[in-house]
Amino acid sequence: MNTTRDNLLQQTNQLRADGWLEAAISQYVTDLEALSIVGDETGINNLWTDLHQIGSPTFTRLWAQVGEASFADRLQSLFKILGAQLDEFNFMQLSSVANQHYTLPTDEAGLLAYFDFVEELTEVVRAENPTGELTDIYTHQLRYWLDKPVIDWLDAQHIKTGAFSSPRRFFEKWVKKHHLTHKAFATSNPILHNRFRVPNNAGTAHNLALSLKNINIKDQIIGEHGYHIELIFDYTGQLVSQWNVMETYADGFINADPDQYDDEHGLQIIANTDSANYAQASGNDHVRLDVEPAAYPKHLESDLRVRAKQRFRPLTKAEFNGQTKNKWQTNIL
């Protein structure tokens, strides 16, 4: 057997072990054959590399276009590819990302292509869950991971904060530059991303003197069919994200042990963190797919987020809207 055939067999066996569906593997072989016919050695080499970057055009096309595969099979295939597994703290680790067998995008071109993958994924999630509340913990916790490449990329820009510069200002200019559909914070209520300290972990937060200038606000990238990648910024324009608090071990796995996090500010950030959303920013689909699954005690959140949200809780709608002069009244999450 020649070397080329040996390599192809090795690759297809590896893809099968990774969790790719047979239709996707067949399409990969077809793509290789087409590149071989025209002698495109660069394309041949890039195809394998691109397939291992989550959200690349190759990854998205082969994952999304898998013939008659059910929506459930597509999701299970994705979770296996990512190496999704719950750790002892009910946090979904992605072993294939941790060991870098598959990588999240880190540059601008990769990030822009990645949004097409998120679009495809959210359509599959909605099709698999046409009615009723989302109850799958893997699908729910994937929402936090979907935001991570955006957070990491913004962090990597080393944006200086000043009178005319902040991560939020940079982000808003960037989405306009690339003609991404975008909703500014004033159109979406950030009540669930403004959680405050509850004395003795009992009752609800209240009697807080809020000002519009010191609350967290939301910015959103809106997909073609309504999904939204949601970023949270504080009043200075800095990101509010669990990914900037949770530690990464040397082996690439995330430290999700609640006992390792006792800093009040860090826990408040975790409670107020960003996430991607499978549905439009308002309406019943958003409630059943994005809002309610995160509620306690649904057991779909990590132990760390549960602890953070027990310590920091949102105001009631009446309190929040009253103290912010009903600015958010027209669009309550």
N, C-alpha and C positions, 0 to 999 in steps of 0.2 A: 504494500500500500504506500502511495507516495506521501511526501511530507505535507502537502497542501490538504489532502484528504484526511490525514491524521489530525492536523490542526483543526479542521472543520468539525470532525467528530468530537474532539476534545472540547471545543467551544460549545457545541450543541448540548453535550452532556452536562457541561457546567451551567448553562442557562436553564436546563431542565431541573438541575439540583437547586438552583437559585429560586425557582418557583415560577418561571415564565410558562405561560400556556403554550400548548403545541402549535396553535395557529400563529402565535408571535414568533416562535422559533422557526417555523416554516417560512415566515415572511423575512426573517433575518437571513436565512439561507438564500432566498430569492434575491434579496438585495446584494448579497455577496457575489452571486453568480452574475448579476447585471454589471457590477463593477469590474469583475474579472474579464468579462467579454470585451470591455473597452480598455482594459489594461490600466485601470485607475488604481495604482498601488497606494497612493495617499488616501483615497476614499476608503479602500479596504482596511487600512490601518486605523483610520479615524472612526469607522463604523463601530468597532468593538469598544473603543474609548468612549464615544458618545453614548453608547448604550448604557454605560455605567455611570453617567451623570444624570441624576434624577431631574426630570423636567427638560432635558435636551429634546430637540425635535425628534431624534431617533428614539429615545426612551418613550416619549409621549405617543408617537405613532404606533410603535410596536405594542405598547400596553393598551392603548385605546382601541385599535383596530384588530380585533381578534375574532372576527367572524360571528358565529352564533353563541359565543360564550355568554353565560348569564351575568347579570350585574354582580351577583354574589360571588361568582367565580373570579371575576375581575378584581374585586376587592381583596379576596383571599390571596390571589396571586400577588397583588401589590404588597400586602402585609408580609408575605413570605420573602419576597424580593428584598424588602427593607429590613428583614430580620426582626420584626416587631415581637416583643415579648414583655410581659409584665414582671417587674421586679418585686421584691418583698415589700415595697412601699406603694404598691399599686400604681407605679409610674411606668408608662410605656417606653421602654428603651428600644432603640433601633440598632441592632448589632451590626448590620451591614454598613451602616453609616459610621458607627463607632470604629470598626476595623478598616474603614475606607475602601471596602470592596465596591460600594456604591457611594458617590459623593453628592452633596448638595451644591448648587451653583454658588460660585464665589465672585464672579465678575459680572459686569453690567449686561453683557450680551447673553450670558447664561441665565441671568435673573429675568430679563425680558422674555426669553423663550419659556422660562419656567411658569409664567402666568398662564400660558396655554395649557400646560399640564394641570394646573389647579382648576382651570375651567372644565377640562374633561373629567377630572376626578369628582368635582362637585355635581356634575350632571349624573354621573353614575351613582353617587350617594343618594341623590334625590330620587332617581329612578328605582333604586333598591328599597327606598323608604318613602313610598308615595303617600302613606297615611300613618297616623300614629306617631308616638314619640320615639326618637332615636334611642336605642337601648344597648347598642354594641359599644363596649368600652374602647376598643381599638379605633373604631371610626371616630368616636368622640375625641379621644386624646390626640388623634392625628391633626385635629384643628390647630393645636399649639405648635406642632412641628412644621405645619405648612407656613407659618409666619417666620420661622427661624432664619431662612436664607435672607429675607428682607431685613430683619433686625441685624444680622451679622454683617451684611453688606453696608448698611448705613453706619454701623459702628466702625467699620474699616475705613470710612472716608475721613475720619479724624477731623470732624467739623468743629471749628472754633465757635464758641458761644459769645455773642456780643449783641449790641443794639440791633444789628442788621443780619445776624447770622445765628443759626441754631440747626440742629438736626431736623426740626419740623419745617423751618423755612427752606432748607435744602431739599427735603422730600417734596414739598409742594411745587417747587420749581422743577424738580426732576420729573414728576408725573405729568406736568404740563408740557415739558420739553418732548416727552415721548408719546404725547397724546393719549395718555391712559385716562379712562373715565374715573373721575375723582369726586368725592363729596367732602367738602370742608366740614369742620366740626359743628358748625351751627345748625346743620340739618339732621343731626342724630344725637339722641339723648345719651350722655355718658354716665348715667346714674350707677350702673353696675361696675364702673371703673373708677368710682370715687367712694371707696370704702374707708371707714374711719374706725378708730380704736374704740372698742367696747369695754368699759371697766369690768373686771372680773369675768370676762367672757360670757356675760349674761345680758339679755335684753337687746335693744337696738340702739344704734347710735342716734343721738339727738342733742338738741341744744348747742349745736355747733354754729359758730358765726362764719358763714361761708362768704366768699367774695368771688365774683366772676373771674377775677384776675389770678386766683390761686387754686383753681380746680383743674383736674386732668381733663383733656379733651381728646376727641377721636378724629383721626383722618382715615379715609377708606379708599382703597382701590376697588372699583366696581367692575365685575366681570360682565361679559356680554349677556349672560342669562341671569344676572342678579347676585351671584355670590359676591362676597366682599372680604378682601384682606384688610384687616383692621389693625391700625397702629395707634398706640396711646402715647400722648405726650403730656408732660407736666407744664405748669404755667411758664416755665423758662424755655420750653421747646425741647427738653430732653426726653429721650425714650423712656417709657415705663414698661418694662418687660421682664418676665421671669428669667429669660435667657441671659440677662445681664446680672442676675443674682446667683442662679444655680451654677455650681462648679462642675467642671468636666475633669474626670480622672485621666491619668496618663494613658489608659487604654481606650480612651474615647467615650466611655460610658458616662452618664450623668449622675452626679451625687444627688439623690432624691430623698435622703434620710432626713425626716423632719427635725430630728434631734441635733442635726448639724447646722440648723439655721435658727438663731435666736435674736438676730438683729432686727429691731422693730421696723426700721425703714425698709430693710430687705423684704421682710414678711409682708409689709403693706404693698410693696411693688408686686410681689407674687400674687397677692389677692386682687390687684387691679390690672393684671397682665392683659396683653393683647391675645388675639386668636384670629384665625380665619373662620369664616362663617359660610355654611353650605347654602343658605337661602338669602333672599333679599332682606334688607335691613329692618323691615317692619312686616307685620302680618303673622298669620298663624304658622306658616312654614318655618319662619325664623324662630318662633317660640318653641315649636316641637323638635326642631333639628339642632338648634344652637343654644337656646336659653335654658329650657327645662332640663336637658341632660346634665347641665353643670350644677344643678341645684342639689342641695343636701337634703335627705340622705340617699341619693340615687346610686352612690358607690361607683360612679364613673370617673370621678376625679382622683388625682393622686393624693396620698395621705398628706403630703406637704401643702397642697393647695387647700385641702379641707381644713388643716390647722390654721393656715393664713386667713381663710375666709371666716373661721370661727372667731378669730381675734379682731378682724377688721370687717365691718359690715356696712352695707349701704344705708343711707337714709331712706325713709319712706318717700314715695312719690310726692306726697303733699309737702313734706319738709324740703325736699331737694328743689322742687319746682318753685316753692314759695321763696326760698332763700336765693334762688337764681332768677327771681322775678318772672317765672314761667317761661323762660327763654326756650326750654326744651319741651314745652307742653304739647306741641303738635306732633312729636315723634317719640313716644315712649317705647323703650325696648320691652 
